[in-house]
Amino acid sequence: MRVAIPSPLRSYTGSREQVSGAGATVGELLASLDRQFPGIRFRIVDEQDRIRVHIRIFVNRELARDLGRTLGAGDEVQILCALSGG
């Protein structure tokens, strides 16, 4: 499936805006991405295996609230990062 990568995480993907991944759930997809792009999962998921508070993951434009969200082969996944600062 296609995964859109936000600008702050593109250093992990060699500046690629879109990558391909596989998995039956969001958690499996992130594990697949981490095998291809080591370290990217830690930027998305915290130590308690929850999606970080500043990250949003959308599956076919619907918010995925946890790593157990099921996926299909043709799904489009978009990862977004909130910006902060002052």
Number of C-alpha atoms within 10 A of each C-alpha: 15 15 21 18 20 18 13 13 20 16 12 18 16 9 13 14 13 15 14 14 19 18 17 13 16 23 21 18 22 21 19 17 22 16 13 15 16 13 13 19 20 15 15 21 18 12 8 7 12 13 22 15 11 12 15 17 22 17 18 13 11 10 14 18 13 16 17 12 14 16 20 12 11 9 14 16 26 20 17 18 18 10 8 6 3 2
